[in-house]
Amino acid sequence: MTYRGRVKNGVIVLDDSAALPDGTEVQIEAVNGEDKDGPTLAERLQDVIGIAEGLPSDMARNHDHYIHGAPKK
């Protein structure tokens, strides 16, 4: 079973008032990018970085325009 919570003053506080019996063994996994042991985003995406072709020269600046129709910046 998975429980979620937050660290407050160095103590893990579970959401939804989950009550676990004293002595219950648990495993903690950071879910918001705090775990620095894994590969970086660039390392995970290295196979697709730079392969897009034929994009407008201002795509990075105006991606909302091209994707969603927002006014250009």
Secondary structure, DSSP 8 states (H G I E B T S, - for coil): ----EEEETTEEEEGGG----TT--------SS---SS--HHHHTTTTTT---S--TTTTTTHHHHHH-----
